[in-house]
Each structure stands twice: as structure tokens, then as C-alpha cells.
């Protein structure tokens, strides 16, 4: 595994780095929080091993909070002389995955690192949906096609989001009634057809390739192919 060790104590850093390398891991080292944050944010690592108290204006808790805020889900093992329960809880609540109190046995540190490496990485939820040149930003609640922003009403946004989440699949009218309108019965209206028609005017009109397609006797589909 590729491991980032952020530790300001040179003796501890040499000890941990040597042991991890002897166990077959690749180890990068940063001696302060600022450099550690830069490396963690700009390069790909399998595990981060961080001292809790760090110089450089960025301590271990702040470093992890910043990474998590950026969507970085790399597993984190805190190393710290702060053994109080409140301190351990603070580190875990910041986004740490494990916490090892100094002084520690290297065998335990190695076991914890390798256990974290076996965990499946939790992916951050998608914040954008895209097909062809159509893109939906779920955070800003905006839709663009070909770089041009489209004026989409809230109900149309939900309708388009459902189609995009099932791109290439037939979405039935019953599914749309339940997921977009929260109806669990057929209101016997053409509300879906009206909204799809309006959405088509905004999504497809003026573009060479239509994206929203009617599937006869079934429902609708969004796809890039003709």
C-alpha cells in the first residue's frame, strides 16, 4: 500500500517509516500539517497515518476535517499522546477511522494499518449526473447542456434527475408518478406527458441530438444514442 505518514517527531517518523517499508509498503513522510494536507489532497494514498498534534498551523483534526470536506475518503489512523476518551472521540468525529495512543507497539500499528487497508473504500455520493453534453449539478441545482444553462423548474428537475439516474433504461409512467409526484395511484391525468413535453422543449430543442425518447406503450428513456 502507499501510505502517507504525517509526524513531526523525527525519531517516531523514522521508526514508523522503517517498519512500514520493511513490511512492504511505500511510505511518504510530511513533518507538519500544512505539508501533510498538501500531499494528501494532491496525491493518491491508500492510508493516512497522522499525528494528532502537528506544527504548521494545521493539526491532525483540522487536516482530516479539510480532506473530508473535499470528499477525500482515504482511511485515517490517528497517532497521539492524547489518550483521554474525549480526545479520541474528537479525532473519530473529525473523520478518523482509528486511533492509536502513544507509546505503541509497532506490531499493533501495522495490524491496524493493514486492517484499514482491507476495508472497502466508501465512495462519496455523486453530486453530478451527466449524459452526452447534458449535465446536472445536484448541489447547485443547475442543469446545463453544451455549456448553456437551462431554466428548469423544481418538478422538471426531479423528473430529469430520475431519468438521468436510470439513463438507458425505460422509466414507466407508474415509476414517475411514485418517485416524482409521490402518487401511489393513477390520477387519470396527462400530468406526466405535459411535464415531459416541457422538459423536452428545454433539453432537446435547438440541439442536433435528442436525449429524451418516448418508448411506445412503456414510458420514457434518456439516452445519447438515436
C-alpha positions in Angstrom: 0.0 0.0 0.0 1.0 3.6 -0.5 0.9 5.3 2.9 1.3 9.0 3.9 2.8 9.4 7.4 2.4 12.9 8.9 4.5 13.1 12.0 6.6 15.9 13.4 8.7 13.8 15.8 11.7 12.8 13.7 12.5 9.7 15.8 9.0 8.4 15.7 8.7 9.1 12.0 12.0 7.2 11.3 10.8 4.2 13.4 7.3 4.0 11.8 8.5 4.6 8.3 11.3 2.0 8.5 8.8 -0.6 9.9 6.2 0.0 7.3 8.7 -0.1 4.5 10.1 -3.4 5.8 6.5 -4.7 5.7 6.4 -4.0 2.0 4.6 -0.6 2.0 5.6 2.6 0.2 5.7 5.5 2.7 5.8 9.2 2.1 6.5 11.5 5.0 5.5 15.0 5.9 6.8 16.7 9.0 4.0 19.2 9.6 0.2 19.6 9.0 0.5 22.0 6.1 2.7 19.8 4.0 0.7 16.8 5.0 -2.5 18.4 3.8 -0.9 19.4 0.5 0.3 15.8 -0.1 -2.9 14.2 1.0 -5.0 16.5 -1.2 -2.8 16.3 -4.3 -1.7 12.7 -4.4 -3.3 9.3 -4.1 -2.7 7.2 -0.9 -4.3 4.1 0.5 -3.9 5.0 4.1 -3.0 8.2 6.1 -1.2 7.8 9.4 -1.4 11.2 11.2 -0.1 12.6 14.4 -2.9 14.3 16.3 -0.7 17.3 17.3 1.1 18.9 14.4 3.0 22.1 13.7 2.5 24.2 10.6 -0.9 25.8 11.5 -2.8 22.6 10.7 -3.2 19.9 13.3 -4.4 16.4 12.6 -8.1 17.0 13.3 -8.2 20.1 11.1 -6.3 18.2 8.4 -8.8 15.3 8.3 -11.8 17.7 8.5 -10.5 19.6 5.5 -9.9 16.4 3.5 -13.4 15.0 4.3 -14.9 18.4 3.3 -13.2 17.9 -0.1 -14.7 14.5 -0.5 -11.5 12.6 0.3 -12.4 9.3 1.9 -8.9 7.8 2.4 -8.8 5.8 5.6 -7.1 7.6 8.5 -5.2 6.3 11.5 -4.5 8.9 14.2 -1.4 8.5 16.4 -1.5 10.6 19.6 -0.2 11.0 23.1 -3.6 12.4 23.9 -5.2 9.4 25.5 -8.4 10.9 27.0 -11.7 9.5 25.7 -12.8 13.0 24.7 -9.7 13.4 22.5 -10.2 10.0 20.9 -13.8 10.8 20.2 -12.9 14.2 18.7 -10.5 12.6 16.3 -13.0 10.0 15.2 -15.8 12.5 14.8 -13.5 14.6 12.6 -13.4 11.7 10.1 -10.7 9.5 11.5 -11.2 5.7 11.2 -8.9 4.5 14.0 -6.9 6.0 16.9 -3.7 4.6 18.4 -2.3 6.1 21.6 1.4 6.7 22.0 3.6 4.9 23.1 2.5 2.0 21.0 3.9 -1.4 19.8 4.7 -1.3 16.1 3.1 -4.7 15.6 -0.2 -3.2 16.7 0.2 -0.2 14.4 1.0 -2.5 11.5 -2.1 -4.6 12.2 -4.3 -1.6 12.4 -2.9 -0.1 9.1 -3.4 -3.4 7.3 -6.9 -3.8 8.7 -7.8 -0.3 7.4 -6.3 -1.3 4.0 -8.7 -4.3 3.8 -11.8 -2.2 4.3 -13.8 -1.3 1.2 -13.4 2.4 0.5 -16.6 4.4 0.9 -17.2 6.5 -2.2 -18.7 9.9 -1.8 -22.1 10.2 -3.2 -22.3 11.6 -6.8 -23.0 15.3 -6.9 -23.3 15.4 -10.7 -25.3 13.4 -13.3 -24.2 13.5 -16.9 -25.1 12.1 -20.3 -23.6 13.4 -23.6 -23.4 17.2 -23.2 -26.2 17.4 -20.6 -25.0 17.9 -17.0 -27.0 18.2 -13.8 -25.3 19.6 -10.6 -27.2 18.2 -7.6 -25.6 20.7 -5.2 -26.2 23.9 -7.1 -29.5 22.5 -8.5 -28.5 23.6 -12.0 -28.7 22.0 -15.5 -26.5 22.8 -18.5 -26.4 21.4 -22.0 -23.5 22.2 -24.3 -22.3 24.6 -21.6 -25.5 26.6 -21.7 -27.5 26.9 -18.5 -31.1 25.8 -18.8 -34.0 27.2 -16.7 -35.5 24.1 -15.1 -38.5 24.3 -12.7 -38.3 22.2 -9.4 -40.7 19.5 -10.7 -38.9 19.3 -14.0 -35.6 19.0 -12.1 -36.9 16.0 -10.2 -38.2 14.4 -13.4 -34.9 14.9 -15.2 -33.0 13.6 -12.2 -35.0 10.4 -12.1 -34.4 9.9 -15.9 -30.7 10.6 -15.5 -30.3 8.1 -12.6 -31.9 5.5 -14.9 -30.2 6.6 -18.1 -30.5 3.9 -20.8 -33.4 2.3 -19.0 -37.2 2.5 -19.6 -38.9 4.6 -16.9 -42.6 3.9 -16.8 -45.3 6.4 -16.0 -46.1 4.5 -12.8 -42.5 4.9 -11.7 -42.6 8.6 -12.4 -45.9 9.0 -10.6 -44.4 7.4 -7.5 -40.9 8.8 -7.5 -41.5 12.3 -8.8 -45.1 13.1 -7.8 -45.3 10.8 -4.8 -48.6 9.4 -6.2 -49.3 5.7 -5.4 -52.4 5.7 -7.6 -53.2 6.7 -11.1 -54.7 10.2 -11.1 -56.0 9.7 -14.6 -54.4 12.9 -15.9 -51.8 13.6 -18.5 -49.6 15.5 -16.0 -46.5 13.3 -16.9 -46.9 13.9 -20.6 -47.2 17.6 -20.1 -44.1 17.8 -17.9 -42.1 15.6 -20.2 -43.1 17.8 -23.2 -42.0 20.9 -21.4 -38.7 19.3 -20.4 -38.1 18.2 -24.0 -38.5 21.8 -25.2 -35.8 22.9 -22.8 -33.4 19.9 -23.1 -33.7 19.0 -26.8 -34.9 22.0 -28.7 -32.1 23.6 -30.7 -29.7 20.7 -30.3 -28.8 18.2 -33.0 -29.3 15.1 -30.9 -32.4 14.5 -28.9 -31.9 12.9 -25.5 -35.4 12.2 -24.2 -37.2 9.4 -26.0 -40.7 8.0 -25.8 -40.9 4.2 -25.6 -44.3 3.3 -27.0 -46.7 1.7 -24.6 -44.0 1.7 -21.9 -42.7 5.1 -20.8 -39.7 7.3 -21.4 -35.9 6.9 -21.6 -33.0 9.3 -21.6 -30.1 8.1 -23.8 -27.4 9.6 -26.0 -27.9 7.3 -29.0 -30.6 8.0 -31.6 
